[in-house]
Every structure is written in structure tokens, then in C-alpha cells.
Amino acid sequence: MKFFAGAREDDADPITDVADAESYVAEASFSGDQFGRVGVELEWLVYYRDDHCRVVSAEEMLAVVLPSKTSGSLSTEPGGQLELSSIPADLETCISESKADMSSLRERFRAAGLELVGVGVDPCRPPTLKIDVPRYNAMVQAFDLSGKAGRRMLCSTASVQVCVDAAQSDSVAVDFRTKWQSAYALGPILVACFANSPIFNGRVTGWRSAREATWMDIDPSRTGIPSMELEPQLSWARYALEAFVICIRNEDGRPWTAPQSFTFHQWIASGWPRRPNLGDLRYHLTTLFPPVRPRGYLELRMIDAQTDDNWIVAAAVVHALLDDSKAVDAVRDIASTLSWPTPESEIDTWRTAAREGLTNPRFSRAAMQCFEVALSSLARTGTTSEIINLVELFADRYVFRGRCPADDLTAIGTADDGDARL
């Protein structure tokens, strides 16, 4: 799934009123009443097959990618990660087409002496910006002002992003709020279940998901959690306008820099250094990275990249738990057992999930319950046995044993004390 792709005729329309901007964001981000479609965005780290510590150049990777033909779209991330984005479809179609695309891509990379590896954080190579474009240059410059996490996120992380339609059900009354809140309630459990990034800089970090820890160390105006107290449309619109502008596009070759700590709201109010237009707002929305991002559908961004075909498990579980009204009710009840005393400490839930994974008894119990609900939902809705078998295998290997994929990697790493190397 892609969001606001390409230019539009109204991009040059100036924005002079904050209320108009809020209305646009609310309508664009929660539009549509379709139900049941799934999309995946699969990110992969690219390695030489015979030397995982050697840096692969962007030119060498692109030489493999550009001739490739896939049903989904291909793109490259700042550090040279490869991303395959599927078209939205029913679960079986999304998985079968993406699986065929991945098989073809793996063969092409293998023939070139390269391989695609699913892990949340590059365990050995330093963060290196490989794609020289104004957007990425501006992001690196902005993130470097607040520490190392931003560059690490851009250049060294990979994820499985699962997208589902924003509607809760196919009834006439579309309940965006229930699905929005349920996705956020489910988020920490997904972090813990699929954590797959315990190693960075050649050392075990103390986090099962160092990738999620990295995201939580970046500018919270664009990675934090929107208010769950407001209607989703209003909550997201206000979140978006209060987020810092990361770049102001220039067509004359000048860098796309922006003043530090300069919100889009402030840009509208000041009209400086030029008045923002609708294209600027549309672009600004693509620079926001909360755990669940509304894009006319809901994009769940908290899952680490997975080994081999385990991304199928992530897609199936998210679909089963958020596109089945019975499962949605169960998810909210299960997640309520993880609630913390105050809204301000909600981030502690996410940090605990990222650090402890399923070794935490509460998360282990919640994960087992969620997988049991997901398996029941998949069986009830007639999902193919091949997909159900993959979910069962993952559950038996990890979830029902209080483990996550990170525990496999940690077993071959070198222990370190805490997160000092992040």
C-alpha cells in the first residue's frame, strides 16, 4: 500500500487556516469504507552472502533491483534496505503474490552473490547513508541534532509493516475509533511476539527489539502515540500539525532543511520562509512515523523484520485480530491486562515489550491468548491450511514457550550490560 503517491493538481493550493489543514488531514487519513484488505511492506537488509560485515554499495544493489519485475512495488531505504510493498488484497492473495515476488527477488540476489536477510537491526555494519536524495539528506541532518538514534533508524533498521483497512467491519456504520484503539492496544504485544533485533554493533544490547528502542529515542513529535481520548480523525490531525517539520522542499537545488523545532502549525501561522501549500502538507504526513499510521488505512509499523517467511505469520495474525469483530473485542480485553497506572506511563508498556519480549510473564500470557484468538479467527473465516500451519509453527516455537525470534539470535551473540551500545 502506498500513500499520496505522486503529484496532484491541487498541490500548489496555499494553506492559510489551521482548521482547513486539520480537516484535510482528518479526511485524507481516515477515508474510505472498504473492509478486509491486507497489505504488507517488507523491508530486508542486503548482505554479501560470504561476508555479512562488508558494506553493499547502493549501485550494486540497484543493479539487481531495477530489472526486477514484481506484482508489488520496490523501493530502497536510506541505508540500502530493500522494501517490497504489496498491493492491497484479501489475505491469501496478498500473501501468495508477495511470496512469489520474494522468491523471484531472492533468486536474483543470490545470482549476484547477495542475499536478503530479515532482522530488525543490522547487527554488525555501521549506519551508512547510501541513497543521496534531498529527503534523506534532510532527515539525517535533522535527526543528527538529537543523537545517534535517527541515523541508526534510517540506515540500519528493517521491519514488517502490515496494513489493514481502517473500517472495523463491513457494516454501514464504520467504527474507525474501535479499530484505531485496538491497533494501538495490540501494538506492544506484537512488538514482544515478533522482536527480532537484539544485536547491534556486534554486541547483544539488552533489548529484544533494539529496533523499537531506536524508534522510541527519536523525535517524539513524529514517533509518539497520538491521544486515544479524542476521535481518531481529530487526534491524528492535531498530532500531524504539532509535529516538527523535517524538511521544506526546494526546487532550485537548495537543501531541504527546516528550522529546528518548527511545527507545521507554526509554519501555517507564520507563513515563513514561504507559505505552505497542500503539497507540503501531504509530504509532511509521509515524514510522521507513529506505531500505527493512518493513511486511508491503518499501517502497523512496530513489527521487526522477520526471518524467511515469518512475515506471513505477522500479516495473518494482524488480519485475524483486527478484521474480525469477535477478535477485536477479545484483543481489547487481553490488552487491558497490560495497562499502566497513568496515560503518561503508557510508553513504559512499549519499552517493556521491546526490552523483555515474552520473558515478561504478562506479555507472555497476553501473547498466548492473542495467538489462540488469531488461530480461531483464521479457522473460522476459512483461511488456507498453509497459512494456519505457519502461524501454528511460529506459536509452538516461540509464543507458547515464552520466546521470540530475538532469543535465537541472542543465543549466538556476546552478552552486554544493558543498552549502552544503542
Phi, psi and omega in degrees: 000140179233157189236124175052046183286135175079170181277156177233159183296330183269008182302327185278355181297125182288151176251120182240352185229129182296320181298322177296320179295318178299317181297319180296313182299316181299315182289317184291324188274340179234039181274162174088152180230023177285159186218142168094352180280152179231146172222154177230147171238109188255116179258141183225140170279143183252125183233157162288138184296328184261000182199097183285350180266353180273137184281129176272128181287154178298323182297318181292321179292316182295330178297332176276320188286316190301321178282354186289142177243122181224158176288328175268179181261148180250142176210168179240141177271169187304324182269012181089009175294145177264137177235129172252122179248120183282168168276152178289136183199178172295162188305310184298318180293316179302314183290314184296318181289319179292324178295319177295319177300315182294323178298316179295317180295317180299321179296318181294317180292321179298320179295334180267007180080018182240168174212154178259125185240132178263102175209147189291327179223137176300119187282345187226330185272145180287153177299122182226121178285119184250341183254111185268087176226155185304321182299309184290324177298319179293321181294317178298316181298318181291316183289328181297339181291338186243017176125193187268347188296322183297312179295322178296318178298314184294319193254345189232004183246158178212149186218169165249112178258125181251130183244135178226151178301147186288338180292144179281324182211176181268019177283169180295318180278108181272119183259084179298321188298316182298315182290321177301309181292323180293322178297318178289324177295323181285334188310306180299327178294320177294321176304311184292320182293319189252014179306129186208043181208065183273350189240134174215142180059031177077008183229148173289129190271341188096357176247135170292322177240087175294336175297311179296322176299322178297313180300324182286350178263005180261160177329107184291345178294340180241351180240356182284184184258123178297162179297134175267359183277336183263166171300142186307318183298314181290319180302313182291321180298316180291320176303312184297318184284338178268358176283147180291141175285123184268336177201146174247115187292137176233137182261004184256016178090353178287153178301151181271053182276162178220153177301147180290141177056045184245107185280162176294327175303313179296325179297316178298314184294323185270330185066019183242141004279350168207163182287132179290151176240180184297326177297322177297319180293316178301319180291319179304321180297332179283353179257010179258134189226056175288169180301324175235119184247125177278128182224036192089345173214179179254126179253113180270120193247011191262003186264126176297152170304146187243152178291137173052238185259018179292346173299332178297321179298315180300314181297317182293319181292316179299313179301313183297324186273340183246343181254008178240116186300324177295319180292323179302316179298319180293320180301316182296322178292317180295315183294334181297338179286350180258001185296147180253166190302322185226155176303327182296334182264010181302325180299335177299326178298315180294319180294320178297317178300316182290324183279313190261340183057222183270008170286342175284123186302322181293318178291323178299315180295315180297320181295316179299317180295319180295318179293324177296318177296317181298316180296320177297318180295316180297319178293318183294328184265009173077027177295147184299150181296330180299316180291314180300320180298321178296319178295318179296318180297317178296316180298316181293323183283324187241291194301311184286355175250007180069032181236164173225167182304331179301330181294331175294317182288322180299326182298335180254004180267185177247124187298145176226161183266097174079207188252031185299335185266001176277000000 
